[in-house]
């Protein structure tokens, strides 16, 4: 019974940690920065390449989270240069 309780507590902590991390990665890199940036998507770039380029420019926190979010929303096939 004690092992089951430990497993349940561990699972809850991992799930809560995942959601906190997910929400943190979805938040703006710098919420106080209101400047406009130009970002060019080259013809033939995949969603993954776009996400990594956005990260390299400092426009997003995590290319993986962006990629997963676009997949979840079904937008990954609709992005075009």
PyMOL commands that set and color helices and strands:
alter all, ss='L'
color gray80, all
select helices_A, chain A and resi 2-26+47-56+63-73
alter helices_A, ss='H'
color red, helices_A
deselect
rebuild
show_as cartoon
